[in-house]
Amino acid sequence: MKSSRSRIILGIVALAVLMVVGGVLMAERQTQEAITDSTPMAVSPQAAPAKAPAPVASGPKVTAPQVKEVMDAMQVSGERPPMMPKELIAKVLEENKRLGLFMFYHKHVLLDEQGRNEYRKLLSDPEMMQAMADELMDPGRGEVQPEEQYRRLMQIDYFKAALAWKDNPRKEQLLGLTRDVILHQNIFGGQDTERRYMLAGGKMEMYQLLAEHGMRQALDLPSLARGTSMEQLVAWIAKEDLRRRAQEEQIRTEMQAQAAKAASP
């Protein structure tokens, strides 16, 4: 896992996270005021559950701050560690047996027939993919530790590898779980800032996978997120992905033009 992936994710999602968390905080404040006005009893805010429910309409619709105002007010710095010490990797994989088994096969470039068959069983195992998705949807708690960052990145790598296998018989289930991870409402006020960045960055990577292997499902996400706390973030991610694709196509076209020009007599 290279530092470039971390830089790209943190740089892009920082703005989106600030927008969506600001919206969530406004929604929470308005909801709390509504509750206070409608009942004489004091209502204490409840802690967010470990696993948020499936995306449903919740809370009043909020307006995100103007993009320029957010950009002027926010400067993003720092990045995740580019590499993990071997002892930390061993600890993560020892604590998560499923992930350890996946990485055992994933890190081998050349597998024999038996190894390839075992690897594909993992990539098409419904229990395996559900477990990976459940852990990605879990918001976690407290400050983010390097072990958790890289555990989540390796779990995203599972979906990347599973979807890259074109003949995967569980492709539709994989696409559905990828969608669920993106839409899951697990970013909310009161979370550690780095945790919000990490969760939003994971959603962006999953969206890129969905757009690559199931564009129709990706295009449906903004409407599916409408009315939820993920609405603004998903809309931002979708817009950013289109911008990225357009930029990549422009670069590809320019490189082809330069190559053709250089090859001409």
N, C-alpha and C positions, 0 to 999 in steps of 0.2 A: 504494500500500500504506500503510495508515494505522496510527497508533500503537495504536489500540484493539485491532487484531488481535494485535499483539505483547503488549500488556498482558494480554489474556485468556489467551493461550497460556502465557506465562511464569508467571502467577499460578496457573493450574490444574495445569500439568504439573510444577511444582517438587516438589510432594509425591509425585507418582507416580514421578518420576525417582529421588528419594531412596530410595523403597521398592524399586524394581526394581534399582537399582545396588547397594543394600545386599544384596539377595538374591543378585545375581550374584557379589559379592565373597565372600559366605559359601560359595557353591557352588564358586568357584574355589579357596578355601582348603581346603575339604573334599576336593575332587578331588586337589589337590596332595599333601595328607597321605596319601590312599589310594595314590597313585603311589609316594610315598616309602617307605611301609610294605611295598609289594609287590616292590620291587627294590632291590638294593644300590647301584645307580648313582645319582649325583646328577642330578636332573632340573631343568633351568633352565626357567622360564616362558617360553613362546613369545609373540612379539608377535602381536597380533590381525591377521588378514588384512585386506587392503583391502576385500574383499567377503566377507561372512559367508555360509555356506551357507544353503540353504533351511531353514525351521523344521523341526527334528527334536527328538525327545526328547534332552535332554542334561543331565548332571549330576544330583545329588540334589535333591529338592524342598526348598525352603527356606521358612521362615516369615517374612513381612514384619513389621517392627516395628509396634507398635500405632499406629493413626492418630493418636490424641491425643498420644502421645509424640513422634511426628515433628513434628506441628504445633507443640507446645510448644518443640521444639528448633530450629525453623527459621523464620526470618523472610525473606521474599522481597522484594528491593528491586531497583530498576533495570529498564530496559527497552531494547529494541533501538532504534536510531535510527529515528525516524518517516519520514524521507525520505533518499534518497541524492542526493548531488550529481550533476549531469548527467554530469560526466566519469567518475564511477564506473559509472553505468548504461551509458554508452557502452563502457566497458572490458569489463564483464561480457558485454554483447551481442556485442561484437566477438570475444571469446574463445570464445563459444558460438554458432556460426552458426545452429543449429537454434532455439535460444531466441530469438535476434535476429529470425529470420523470423517466429516465432510472435507476438512482441511487436509487430512491425510492423503486423500485421493486428489484433491484440487491442486496441491502443490507439485504433484508429479506431472511433468510435461508429457512423458511417454508412458502409457499404461499398456500392459498386455491385455489379451482378450478377457481374461477373468477379472482383472482389475477394472477394466472399462465397464463390464457388466455390473459389477458391484457399485461402481460410481453412479451409473445410470439408475440403479435401484434407489439410491439416495435422492437423486434429482427428481424422481417421480413418486416419491413416497408421500402420501397425503398427510400422515402424521408428522413427518419431518418438516414439510413446508408450513403446516399449520403452527408448529412449535416455533419456527423461525419468525413467522408473522406475529404471533402473540407477543414474543419478546420485543420485537420492533415497535409494537403498539403500546407496550408498557412504558409510561412516561419516566419511570424511575424517580429517584428522590435525591435531594441534596446536591452538593457540588459534584460535577462530572469528574470521574477519575479516568486516567488513560486506559485502564482495563476495559471500562464500559465503552469508551469511544471505539476501540478497535474490535470489541466483540460485536458491536452493531455494524461496523463496516464489513466484517467477515460474514455476518448474516445477510447483508445486502449482496455480497459476493455470491452467496448461495442462490439467490433469485437471479442474479446475472448469469450464472453458469447454467441454471435450470432452464431459463428462457432461451439461452444461446443454443441449446440442444433442439434443433428444428423439429425432430421427430418425437419430442417429449409427449407422451400420451396424456399428461396432466396439464397441458399448456393452459387450457381455459381456467382451471382451478388456480394456477399460478397467477394468471392475469387478474383474476378476481381478488386474490389475497393481496396482490400488489396495489390494486385499487383501494382495498380496505385500509391498508397501512397509510396511504396518502390521506384518506378522508377521516381517519380516526381522530377524534377530538382529544388530543393529549398535550396540547400546548395551552397554558392558562396563566393568569396573573399569579405572582408569588413564586414562580419558578426561578431558579438560578439562571442568569443570563446565558451562560455557556450551555446550559441544558436546553434552553429554547433554540439556540443556534444549532445544536447537535440534532435535535428532533426535526427541525425544519430542513436542515441539510439532508437528513435521511429521506424525508419526503421528496425533496427535489431529485435525489438520485433514483428513487423508485419511480417518479414521474417520467424521468428520461428513459428508464427501462420500459415502462408502459407505452410511451410514445413510439419507441423503437419496435416493439413486438406486438402492440395492439393499439394502433393509432385511434381507432374508432372509440375504444374505451377511454383513451386519454382525452379525446375531445368532449366526452360526456361529463368529465369530472367537474368543471366549473358549475354546471347546472345541478349536479348531485350535491355539491357543497353549499349551494345557495341556502341561506337561512341558518347556517351553522357557524360556529366560531372559526371554522377553517375556510370560510368563503373567500376572504380577502387573500389569504396565503395561497390557496389553490389557484385563484385567478392570476395572482402574480407569477407563480411558478409556470403556469401555462403560457403566459405572455413572454416570460423570459426564455422559455424553451423555444418558442417560435423565433424569437430574436436570434438566439444562438444558432439555430438551424439555418436561418437566412444568412447570417454572417459566415458560417462555414461554407455554404454554397457559393457565396461571393468570392471567398478565398480560393475555393476549388476552381472556379471559373477563371479567375485571374492567373492562377498557376498554369492552367491548361493553355491560356492565351500566351503566356510567357514561354512555355515549352514549345508551342507551335512556332512562335516567332524565332526562337533560337534554332529550331530545326530547319527553318526555311533558308534557301541559298541567298 
